[in-house]
Amino acid sequence: MAAVDGAIGTSQKQLDLDVKTALEVTVVEATPVTVDEAETDTSFLNSLIQRIMSAGLKQEPEAYIPNPIPGLAFAQLKAPTEGPVHIFGDLHGQLRDLRMMINHIGMPGADGTGVHYMFLGDYVDRGLQGAETFLLLAAMRCRYPKSVFLLRGNHEDLNTAITYGLYDEVMERYGEQHGEYVWLHLISMFNWMPIAALIGTKVLAMHGGLSPNLASLEQINQIARPTLIPPYGLMCDLVWADPDALADPRASWAMSSRGISFSFDERAVISFCHRTKVDLIVRAHQINTEMLQHGHKWFGQTGRLVTLFSAPNYLNMANSGGVLVVDANDHG
């Protein structure tokens, strides 16, 4: 944060006040109450986005720009909105890489036209600037509510973020006087975040995966918010579950090796897609050796599920970041 502070040219005290104000604005926006765009302080949001986007940003080699996956031609879908949807997987506090990706793709239009963004969660932890990464995206969500959409990952939760880095990052950066205040506001925002999204009518997005408790899409809307992520059940699975080729060929579900939630095979994916009329499931949450070169992996043989990971060189793994681009003719 020191480098960001210096590049912005503001004092730590003023920055703390800006962070608090932004968090308060976002908490209001995250509630079920409809927010009138005219009532949103767009000048403040514009300033905050510009400051975070421009602070110390240097030109980086092309290799750091994620490789987009080609459009999903097999789906033959129609778009409910104009412009392509760029879908991101895990970011994990890699603010520099996020800014470069946004600069490369472009900012959305204020009226909902042009480029659209959807982020699948895990904005924080493990990386160096989780707070700034999430704050930038939260500000973009408030400024461009028709074009920027944020889902909740398993790291957007008190129990995970207090263990894997965000709490320590916030306390070190803002100190005892303001740190707890910022931390509690972040957790409050996390607890209101949506768990899944339906792009058009045929593309379902979430951070984790399917659940044996998920019979219909309507069940997702019945998840009460605000809430912490529970240790089991539908909400837990949507942010924690993983696709996998199971050892038992007769089983579609197995307990996850993570020690929480489930693993599911391709039969579970096919059955769910048939039951809900969904053509594609887009999720994040994983990176493995098969994803190092392109930042994504198709699961199974039917092309019904793809995993994205958008943080390049994550933990020095020398991996590429993947971004899924669904254009105007690819979802219905």
C-alpha positions in Angstrom: 0.0 0.0 0.0 3.0 2.3 0.6 3.7 2.5 -3.1 0.0 3.2 -3.9 -0.1 5.9 -1.3 2.9 7.6 -2.7 1.7 7.4 -6.3 -1.7 8.8 -5.4 -0.1 11.6 -3.4 -2.4 11.5 -0.4 -1.9 11.1 3.3 -2.6 7.9 5.1 -5.3 9.7 7.2 -7.1 10.9 4.1 -6.8 7.5 2.5 -8.4 5.8 5.5 -11.3 8.2 5.4 -11.7 7.5 1.7 -11.7 3.8 2.3 -14.3 4.1 5.1 -16.6 6.2 2.9 -16.3 3.8 0.0 -17.1 0.9 2.2 -20.1 2.6 3.7 -21.5 3.4 0.2 -21.0 -0.2 -0.9 -22.7 -1.7 2.1 -25.8 0.4 1.3 -25.6 -0.7 -2.4 -25.2 -4.4 -1.5 -28.5 -4.6 0.4 -31.7 -5.7 -1.4 -32.9 -2.1 -1.6 -32.9 -0.7 -5.1 -30.3 2.1 -5.5 -31.1 5.0 -7.8 -28.0 5.6 -9.9 -28.7 9.3 -9.8 -28.4 9.3 -6.0 -25.0 7.6 -6.1 -22.0 9.9 -5.6 -20.5 9.1 -9.0 -17.8 11.9 -8.7 -16.4 10.2 -5.6 -16.6 6.7 -7.3 -14.9 8.1 -10.4 -12.1 9.6 -8.3 -11.6 6.4 -6.3 -11.5 4.2 -9.4 -9.1 6.5 -11.2 -6.8 6.8 -8.2 -6.5 3.0 -7.7 -6.2 2.3 -11.4 -3.5 4.9 -12.0 -1.4 4.6 -8.9 2.1 3.6 -9.9 0.9 1.5 -12.9 3.7 0.6 -15.2 3.6 -1.0 -18.7 4.1 -4.7 -18.4 5.0 -7.3 -21.1 2.2 -8.7 -23.1 2.8 -12.1 -21.5 1.1 -10.9 -18.4 -2.2 -10.3 -20.2 -4.5 -13.3 -19.7 -5.4 -15.5 -22.7 -9.2 -15.2 -23.5 -11.0 -18.4 -24.2 -12.8 -18.3 -27.6 -16.6 -17.7 -27.5 -18.8 -20.6 -26.7 -20.0 -21.3 -30.2 -21.6 -24.6 -29.3 -24.2 -22.9 -27.2 -25.8 -20.8 -30.0 -27.2 -18.4 -27.5 -28.6 -14.9 -27.7 -27.5 -12.1 -25.4 -29.9 -10.1 -23.2 -27.4 -7.2 -23.0 -25.1 -5.4 -25.5 -21.4 -6.0 -25.5 -19.3 -9.0 -24.5 -19.2 -10.3 -20.9 -15.6 -10.9 -19.6 -15.7 -13.4 -16.8 -12.8 -13.6 -14.3 -11.8 -16.3 -11.9 -9.7 -16.0 -8.8 -7.7 -12.8 -8.4 -6.3 -13.2 -4.8 -5.1 -9.6 -4.2 -3.0 -9.3 -7.4 -4.0 -5.6 -8.0 -1.3 -4.9 -10.5 -2.5 -7.7 -12.8 -6.1 -6.8 -12.4 -5.5 -3.2 -13.4 -3.6 -4.3 -16.5 -6.4 -6.6 -17.5 -9.0 -3.8 -17.1 -6.8 -1.4 -19.0 -6.4 -3.9 -21.8 -10.1 -4.8 -22.0 -11.5 -1.3 -21.3 -13.8 0.3 -18.8 -17.6 -0.3 -19.1 -20.0 2.3 -20.3 -22.0 4.2 -17.7 -25.3 3.4 -19.5 -24.8 -0.3 -19.5 -23.5 -0.6 -23.0 -20.0 -1.7 -24.1 -18.0 -4.2 -22.2 -19.4 -6.1 -19.2 -17.5 -7.7 -16.3 -18.3 -10.6 -14.1 -16.0 -11.6 -11.3 -16.4 -15.0 -9.7 -14.9 -14.3 -6.3 -11.7 -14.8 -4.3 -10.6 -11.2 -4.5 -8.6 -11.4 -1.3 -6.0 -13.4 0.6 -2.6 -14.7 -0.4 -1.8 -11.7 -2.6 -0.4 -8.5 -1.4 -3.3 -6.1 -2.0 -6.5 -7.9 -1.4 -8.2 -4.9 0.2 -7.4 -2.6 -2.7 -8.4 -5.3 -5.2 -11.8 -5.7 -3.6 -12.3 -2.0 -3.1 -11.6 -1.2 -6.8 -14.1 -3.8 -7.9 -16.7 -2.7 -5.3 -16.4 0.9 -6.5 -16.8 -0.3 -10.1 -19.8 -2.3 -9.1 -21.4 0.9 -7.5 -20.4 3.1 -10.5 -21.4 0.7 -13.2 -24.3 -1.4 -11.7 -25.5 -2.5 -15.2 -22.1 -3.6 -16.4 -20.1 -4.9 -13.4 -21.1 -7.9 -11.3 -19.4 -9.5 -8.3 -20.0 -13.0 -6.9 -18.8 -14.3 -3.6 -15.9 -16.8 -3.3 -15.0 -19.0 -0.4 -12.3 -16.4 0.7 -15.0 -13.7 1.0 -15.8 -14.9 4.5 -14.7 -14.1 8.0 -13.5 -17.6 8.8 -11.3 -17.9 5.7 -10.1 -14.4 5.4 -9.0 -14.2 9.0 -6.8 -17.2 8.4 -5.3 -16.7 4.9 -4.2 -13.1 5.0 -6.8 -10.4 4.6 -7.2 -9.7 8.3 -3.5 -9.3 8.9 -3.2 -7.2 5.7 -5.9 -4.8 6.9 -4.6 -4.5 10.5 -1.0 -3.9 9.3 -2.1 -1.3 6.7 -4.6 0.6 8.8 -3.4 0.0 12.3 -5.4 -0.6 15.5 -7.3 2.7 15.2 -8.9 2.0 11.9 -8.1 -1.6 11.1 -11.0 -3.3 12.9 -13.4 -0.7 11.4 -12.3 -1.5 7.9 -12.2 -5.2 8.5 -15.8 -5.3 9.9 -17.1 -3.3 6.9 -15.4 -5.7 4.5 -17.0 -8.7 6.2 -20.4 -6.9 6.2 -20.0 -6.5 2.4 -19.0 -10.1 1.9 -22.0 -11.3 3.8 -24.4 -9.5 1.4 -22.7 -10.7 -1.8 -24.6 -12.9 -4.3 -23.5 -16.5 -4.6 -24.3 -17.3 -8.3 -25.4 -15.6 -11.5 -27.4 -16.6 -14.6 -26.0 -14.9 -17.7 -28.9 -14.7 -20.1 -30.7 -18.0 -19.6 -28.1 -20.6 -20.4 -24.8 -19.8 -18.7 -24.6 -20.3 -14.9 -21.7 -18.8 -13.0 -20.5 -19.4 -9.4 -17.2 -19.6 -7.6 -17.2 -23.3 -6.5 -19.5 -25.8 -7.9 -22.7 -27.9 -7.8 -24.4 -29.3 -4.8 -26.3 -32.5 -4.2 -28.9 -30.2 -2.5 -29.4 -28.1 -5.6 -32.5 -29.3 -7.5 -33.5 -26.0 -9.1 -32.1 -22.5 -9.7 -34.8 -21.0 -7.6 -33.2 -22.5 -4.5 -30.3 -20.2 -4.9 -32.5 -17.2 -4.5 -33.9 -18.6 -1.3 -30.5 -18.4 0.4 -30.9 -15.7 3.1 -28.5 -12.9 3.3 -26.6 -11.4 5.0 -24.8 -14.6 6.2 -21.5 -16.1 6.9 -20.6 -19.1 4.7 -21.9 -22.2 6.6 -19.7 -25.3 7.0 -22.1 -27.5 4.9 -25.2 -27.2 2.8 -26.2 -25.6 -0.5 -24.4 -22.2 0.0 -21.2 -23.9 1.2 -21.1 -26.1 -1.9 -21.7 -23.2 -4.3 -18.4 -21.6 -3.1 -16.4 -24.8 -2.1 -17.3 -27.8 -4.4 -15.0 -29.0 -7.2 -15.5 -31.2 -10.3 -13.3 -34.3 -10.3 -13.0 -37.7 -11.9 -14.1 -39.9 -9.0 -12.5 -43.1 -8.1 -15.8 -45.0 -7.8 -17.3 -45.1 -11.3 -20.7 -45.7 -9.8 -20.7 -42.5 -7.7 -21.5 -38.9 -8.9 -20.6 -37.3 -5.6 -17.8 -37.8 -3.0 -16.5 -36.0 0.0 -14.0 -33.4 -1.0 -10.3 -33.8 -0.3 -10.4 -30.2 0.9 -12.2 -31.4 4.1 -15.3 -29.4 3.3 -18.1 -29.8 0.7 -18.1 -32.3 -2.2 -16.4 -33.4 -5.4 -18.7 -34.2 -8.3 -18.2 -36.0 -11.7 -19.4 -35.2 -15.2 -22.6 -37.2 -14.7 -23.7 -34.8 -12.0 -22.9 -31.9 -14.4 -24.9 -33.4 -17.3 -27.9 -34.2 -15.0 -27.9 -30.7 -13.6 -27.7 -29.0 -17.0 -30.5 -31.2 -18.4 -32.7 -30.5 -15.3 -32.2 -26.7 -15.3 -31.9 -26.1 -19.1 -28.4 -24.6 -18.6 -25.8 -25.1 -21.4 -22.7 -24.1 -19.5 -21.4 -23.8 -16.0 -18.5 -21.3 -15.4 -16.7 -21.5 -12.1 -13.3 -20.7 -10.5 -11.8 -21.9 -7.3 -9.0 -24.2 -8.7 -5.6 -24.2 -10.4 -3.6 -27.2 -11.3 -0.8 -28.1 -13.7 -3.2 -28.5 -16.6 -4.2 -24.9 -16.2 -0.7 -23.3 -16.1 -0.4 -22.4 -19.8 -3.9 -21.0 -20.5 -5.5 -20.3 -17.1 -8.6 -22.5 -17.7 -9.6 -26.1 -18.0 -12.7 -27.8 -19.6 -14.1 -30.6 -17.5 -15.1 -33.9 -19.0 -16.0 -34.6 -22.6 -19.2 -32.6 -23.1 -18.0 -29.0 -22.7 -20.6 -28.2 -20.1 -18.2 -26.9 -17.4 -15.1 -24.7 -17.5 -12.8 -23.6 -14.6 -11.1 -20.2 -14.7 -8.2 -18.9 -12.8 -7.3 -15.2 -13.5 -4.3 -14.5 -11.2 -1.1 -14.9 -13.4 2.1 -16.2 -11.7 0.0 -17.1 -8.6 2.3 -17.9 -5.7 5.2 -18.0 -8.3 3.7 -20.8 -10.2 4.5 -19.1 -13.6 0.9 -19.7 -14.7 -1.1 -17.6 -17.2 -4.4 -16.0 -16.2 -7.6 -17.0 -18.0 -10.5 -14.8 -18.9 -13.7 -16.2 -20.5 -15.2 -13.9 -23.1 -18.8 -14.5 -23.9 -20.0 -12.2 -26.7 -23.4 -11.0 -27.7 -24.3 -14.2 -29.6 -23.1 -16.7 -27.1 -25.6 -16.6 -24.3 -29.4 -16.5 -24.3 
